[in-house]
Amino acid sequence: MRSIFEVLAEPHRRRILELLRVREHAAGELVDLLGIAQPTVSQHLKLLREHGLVVVRQDAQRRVYRLSPEPLRELEAWLAPYRVLWADRLSALSRHLDEMPD
């Protein structure tokens, strides 16, 4: 099984998550918004669903997808030390710039 990092590495899957962050969408709407073939969108949605990143519900003949942000906590935990690193470096840069003569 792929890691969440491998799943999120694909640009179309990231775009799907961006669209679902705003509001839920039917699969057909995602096809139109992404401008790629329906089978390709379905494959991306299946992988996102398998990793718990999206949830699907049936609405008559449509499948409607919404974002499930819980699995993104793994990514957030992985990024946390890097945020601290960058914050420290940016603070050091700011101090250095403040100490420079005009």
C-alpha atoms as a printed R data frame, in Angstrom:
    type eleno elety resid chain resno       x      y       z
1   ATOM     1    CA   MET     A     1   0.000  0.000   0.000
2   ATOM     2    CA   ARG     A     2   1.211  3.498  -0.810
3   ATOM     3    CA   SER     A     3   2.066  5.985   1.894
4   ATOM     4    CA   ILE     A     4   0.073  9.184   2.259
5   ATOM     5    CA   PHE     A     5   3.106 10.997   0.845
6   ATOM     6    CA   GLU     A     6   2.980  8.946  -2.356
7   ATOM     7    CA   VAL     A     7  -0.758  9.544  -2.651
8   ATOM     8    CA   LEU     A     8  -0.361 13.304  -2.230
9   ATOM     9    CA   ALA     A     9   2.600 13.479  -4.622
10  ATOM    10    CA   GLU     A    10   0.270 13.258  -7.633
11  ATOM    11    CA   PRO     A    11  -0.921 16.748  -8.732
12  ATOM    12    CA   HIS     A    12  -4.446 15.712  -9.766
13  ATOM    13    CA   ARG     A    13  -5.063 14.112  -6.376
14  ATOM    14    CA   ARG     A    14  -3.873 17.264  -4.628
15  ATOM    15    CA   ARG     A    15  -6.212 19.310  -6.844
16  ATOM    16    CA   ILE     A    16  -9.124 17.022  -5.925
17  ATOM    17    CA   LEU     A    17  -8.402 17.608  -2.250
18  ATOM    18    CA   GLU     A    18  -8.209 21.366  -2.838
19  ATOM    19    CA   LEU     A    19 -11.611 21.303  -4.528
20  ATOM    20    CA   LEU     A    20 -13.113 19.175  -1.766
21  ATOM    21    CA   ARG     A    21 -11.655 21.462   0.893
22  ATOM    22    CA   VAL     A    22 -14.012 24.174  -0.338
23  ATOM    23    CA   ARG     A    23 -17.109 21.973  -0.642
24  ATOM    24    CA   GLU     A    24 -18.207 18.477  -1.546
25  ATOM    25    CA   HIS     A    25 -18.484 17.545  -5.215
26  ATOM    26    CA   ALA     A    26 -20.084 14.819  -7.266
27  ATOM    27    CA   ALA     A    27 -17.641 12.698  -9.263
28  ATOM    28    CA   GLY     A    28 -18.932 14.185 -12.526
29  ATOM    29    CA   GLU     A    29 -18.279 17.701 -11.275
30  ATOM    30    CA   LEU     A    30 -14.701 16.737 -10.470
31  ATOM    31    CA   VAL     A    31 -14.267 15.360 -13.991
32  ATOM    32    CA   ASP     A    32 -15.425 18.694 -15.418
33  ATOM    33    CA   LEU     A    33 -13.317 20.793 -13.045
34  ATOM    34    CA   LEU     A    34 -10.151 18.758 -13.588
35  ATOM    35    CA   GLY     A    35 -10.548 18.378 -17.329
36  ATOM    36    CA   ILE     A    36  -9.359 14.767 -17.337
37  ATOM    37    CA   ALA     A    37 -11.072 11.525 -18.268
38  ATOM    38    CA   GLN     A    38 -13.688 10.055 -15.944
39  ATOM    39    CA   PRO     A    39 -11.841  6.728 -15.489
40  ATOM    40    CA   THR     A    40  -8.728  8.628 -14.398
41  ATOM    41    CA   VAL     A    41 -10.692 10.699 -11.886
42  ATOM    42    CA   SER     A    42 -12.313  7.505 -10.595
43  ATOM    43    CA   GLN     A    43  -8.895  5.916 -10.070
44  ATOM    44    CA   HIS     A    44  -7.691  8.965  -8.145
45  ATOM    45    CA   LEU     A    45 -10.854  9.018  -6.023
46  ATOM    46    CA   LYS     A    46 -10.508  5.308  -5.279
47  ATOM    47    CA   LEU     A    47  -6.962  5.780  -4.021
48  ATOM    48    CA   LEU     A    48  -7.942  8.823  -1.962
49  ATOM    49    CA   ARG     A    49 -10.857  6.841  -0.510
50  ATOM    50    CA   GLU     A    50  -8.615  3.848   0.317
51  ATOM    51    CA   HIS     A    51  -6.346  6.165   2.296
52  ATOM    52    CA   GLY     A    52  -9.282  7.764   4.102
53  ATOM    53    CA   LEU     A    53  -8.686 11.191   2.577
54  ATOM    54    CA   VAL     A    54 -12.159 11.374   1.040
55  ATOM    55    CA   VAL     A    55 -15.541 10.003   2.009
56  ATOM    56    CA   VAL     A    56 -18.241  9.152  -0.514
57  ATOM    57    CA   ARG     A    57 -22.011  9.107  -0.181
58  ATOM    58    CA   GLN     A    58 -24.634  8.076  -2.663
59  ATOM    59    CA   ASP     A    59 -27.083 10.783  -3.758
60  ATOM    60    CA   ALA     A    60 -29.577  9.154  -6.127
61  ATOM    61    CA   GLN     A    61 -27.432  8.277  -9.168
62  ATOM    62    CA   ARG     A    62 -24.482 10.420  -8.116
63  ATOM    63    CA   ARG     A    63 -21.514  9.711  -5.888
64  ATOM    64    CA   VAL     A    64 -20.708 12.770  -3.829
65  ATOM    65    CA   TYR     A    65 -17.250 13.143  -2.281
66  ATOM    66    CA   ARG     A    66 -16.089 15.216   0.657
67  ATOM    67    CA   LEU     A    67 -12.721 15.749   2.290
68  ATOM    68    CA   SER     A    68 -11.825 13.739   5.371
69  ATOM    69    CA   PRO     A    69  -8.962 15.689   6.957
70  ATOM    70    CA   GLU     A    70  -8.036 13.218   9.722
71  ATOM    71    CA   PRO     A    71  -5.367 11.336   7.705
72  ATOM    72    CA   LEU     A    72  -3.639 14.637   6.997
73  ATOM    73    CA   ARG     A    73  -2.586 14.692  10.651
74  ATOM    74    CA   GLU     A    74   0.174 12.202   9.754
75  ATOM    75    CA   LEU     A    75   1.493 14.703   7.245
76  ATOM    76    CA   GLU     A    76   1.114 17.556   9.734
77  ATOM    77    CA   ALA     A    77   3.105 15.618  12.346
78  ATOM    78    CA   TRP     A    78   5.861 14.936   9.824
79  ATOM    79    CA   LEU     A    79   6.048 18.611   8.801
80  ATOM    80    CA   ALA     A    80   6.069 20.041  12.347
81  ATOM    81    CA   PRO     A    81   9.852 19.817  12.904
82  ATOM    82    CA   TYR     A    82  10.481 21.454   9.527
83  ATOM    83    CA   ARG     A    83   8.203 24.350  10.415
84  ATOM    84    CA   VAL     A    84  10.235 24.900  13.582
85  ATOM    85    CA   LEU     A    85  13.448 24.761  11.545
86  ATOM    86    CA   TRP     A    86  12.177 27.357   9.067
87  ATOM    87    CA   ALA     A    87  10.775 29.574  11.799
88  ATOM    88    CA   ASP     A    88  14.174 29.574  13.534
89  ATOM    89    CA   ARG     A    89  15.978 30.377  10.293
90  ATOM    90    CA   LEU     A    90  13.563 33.145   9.367
91  ATOM    91    CA   SER     A    91  13.927 34.646  12.838
92  ATOM    92    CA   ALA     A    92  17.716 34.559  12.476
93  ATOM    93    CA   LEU     A    93  17.451 36.237   9.073
94  ATOM    94    CA   SER     A    94  15.170 38.914  10.503
95  ATOM    95    CA   ARG     A    95  17.616 39.594  13.341
96  ATOM    96    CA   HIS     A    96  20.501 39.769  10.872
97  ATOM    97    CA   LEU     A    97  18.636 42.240   8.659
98  ATOM    98    CA   ASP     A    98  17.710 44.370  11.673
99  ATOM    99    CA   GLU     A    99  21.389 44.545  12.690
100 ATOM   100    CA   MET     A   100  22.625 45.588   9.238
101 ATOM   101    CA   PRO     A   101  23.557 49.232   8.788
102 ATOM   102    CA   ASP     A   102  21.245 51.261   6.595
